[in-house]
């Protein structure tokens, strides 16, 4: 399998979270091709809402930075992982930054799905994804439901499925590898 | 009340959020003469000023466009910057979420997040105004935006008088929650004519990009031959 991991950790030093992802990557590498993007260390900008990607240069972003590498990898992956510590009750701004820019992979035209308006596909296939998160000290059940539901919405928008949410204090690396490859 | 508005649109001063806030303030200033600072989160080099405004406000309104069914990255960054325990938080906080899609259903997931965020920073939650169908208001004829602008004016008036969102206007603005079967039927009929993509097509044509509209620049076939 081709697996992409988007690491939205905001800490510069080697945090527990990034160490966990490193272990996870090693485990994946035994049998799969893995690409890890350390978002904080990359040259990435926020979406400016210019819509060049929809009506000037269809499918391409106007911002010239490292994001294009990520777009290419994700749309050609079999699976991808949004990885981030929760901060202020949600995944990090670094992860949201790249998530916003994934609209480059969709088409502006609107269609009806689930009796709602959504954008149609630009590509044939979109990979499913999982979430690997680290809880905050005050994270409660409500927070986890909110995050889960918002990513379910992302899955509808992105024509794919959210396969799992795993927490680094709770789930073993082997579980993530198993679910990524078998479900 | 010391009110500060944070505009979370990545489009900065070209944003639809700015236009809605202008209407809100027309109503607001009829009953409150105090100037209302507006801070643009898209100006990311003004973090110090942003923090000061946040700490000195009694009441805060945050307006943003819906991005992938939640807040844009710059708004998330703002939330992360003000969550520190050593930062004084406003007494009250309210939100306005506007989206391109016409239905409110897309915005109700982030609404739950926003309510929880208010709780997290221990501010009173004033609620969230949800308004869909906002994309395109800058090119619509006046007759089409009149009702919308009037609603935001009344929202501002009510806010100046009561320090709260008008529940009636909130209810009106968040309609439709979902598309009615009749509207879905109409949309499906219209989509056969291509009319439903008029906004996109006219812009694609204006940019001489219409024939490239289905480009797949990152598909394997494409970049293996490059």
Contacts between the chains, C-beta under 8 A, distances in Angstrom:
chain1	res1	chain2	res2	distance
A	10	B	80	7.8
A	46	B	10	6.0
A	46	B	44	7.7
A	46	B	72	7.3
A	46	B	73	4.9
A	46	B	74	5.3
A	47	B	10	5.7
A	47	B	67	7.1
A	47	B	72	7.0
A	47	B	73	7.0
A	48	B	10	5.0
A	48	B	11	6.6
A	48	B	12	8.0
A	48	B	42	7.7
A	49	B	9	6.9
A	49	B	10	4.5
A	49	B	11	4.4
A	49	B	15	7.5
A	49	B	65	7.0
A	49	B	72	7.9
A	50	B	11	7.7
A	51	B	203	7.6
A	54	B	200	6.8
A	54	B	203	7.9
A	55	B	200	6.4
A	55	B	203	4.1
A	55	B	204	4.8
A	55	B	206	7.7
A	55	B	207	5.5
A	55	B	209	6.1
A	56	B	207	4.6
A	56	B	209	5.7
A	57	B	209	6.7
A	57	B	212	7.7
A	58	B	204	7.4
A	58	B	209	5.8
A	58	B	212	4.9
A	58	B	213	5.0
A	58	B	214	7.2
A	58	B	215	4.5
A	59	B	215	4.4
A	59	B	216	6.2
A	59	B	217	4.6
A	59	B	218	7.1
A	60	B	215	7.7
A	60	B	217	5.4
A	68	B	218	7.9
A	71	B	218	5.4
A	72	B	218	4.6
A	72	B	223	6.8
A	75	B	218	5.0
A	75	B	219	7.0
A	76	B	218	7.1
A	76	B	219	7.7
A	76	B	220	5.7
A	87	B	80	5.2
A	87	B	83	7.3
A	88	B	76	7.6
A	88	B	79	4.6
A	88	B	80	5.3
A	88	B	83	4.4
A	88	B	117	6.6
A	88	B	120	6.8
A	89	B	113	6.5
A	89	B	116	5.7
A	89	B	117	6.1
A	89	B	120	6.1
A	90	B	70	7.4
A	90	B	76	6.4
A	90	B	79	7.7
A	90	B	113	6.3
A	92	B	76	7.5
A	92	B	80	7.4
A	93	B	73	5.4
A	93	B	74	7.7
A	93	B	76	4.2
A	93	B	77	3.8
A	93	B	80	5.6
A	96	B	67	7.9
A	96	B	70	7.3
A	96	B	71	7.4
A	96	B	72	7.4
A	96	B	73	4.1
A	96	B	76	4.5
A	97	B	73	3.9
A	99	B	68	5.5
A	99	B	73	7.5
A	100	B	10	7.9
A	100	B	67	4.7
A	100	B	68	6.0
A	100	B	72	5.9
A	100	B	73	5.2
A	102	B	68	7.3
A	103	B	68	7.3
A	105	B	218	7.4
A	107	B	213	7.7
A	107	B	214	7.4
A	108	B	197	7.7
A	108	B	200	4.4
A	108	B	213	8.0
A	109	B	196	8.0
A	109	B	197	5.1
A	109	B	200	6.2
A	110	B	196	6.3
A	110	B	197	7.2
A	111	B	191	7.6
A	112	B	179	7.4
A	112	B	184	5.8
A	112	B	187	6.3
A	112	B	188	6.8
A	115	B	178	6.2
A	115	B	179	6.3
A	115	B	184	6.2
A	116	B	101	7.7
A	116	B	103	6.2
A	116	B	105	6.1
A	116	B	106	7.2
A	116	B	178	6.6
A	116	B	179	7.0
A	117	B	101	4.8
A	117	B	102	6.7
A	117	B	103	6.5
A	117	B	179	7.1
A	122	B	214	7.4
A	122	B	215	7.9
A	122	B	216	6.1
A	123	B	216	5.5
A	123	B	218	7.6
A	123	B	219	6.0
A	124	B	219	7.7
A	138	B	120	7.5
A	142	B	116	6.2
A	143	B	116	6.6
A	146	B	109	7.3
A	146	B	112	5.1
A	146	B	113	5.0
A	146	B	116	6.3
A	149	B	109	5.2
A	149	B	112	7.4
A	150	B	69	6.0
A	150	B	70	5.1
A	150	B	109	5.0
A	150	B	110	6.7
A	150	B	113	6.9
A	153	B	68	7.8
A	153	B	69	3.9
A	153	B	70	7.8
A	153	B	106	7.4
A	153	B	109	5.4
A	154	B	68	5.6
A	154	B	69	6.4
A	157	B	68	6.2
A	157	B	69	6.5
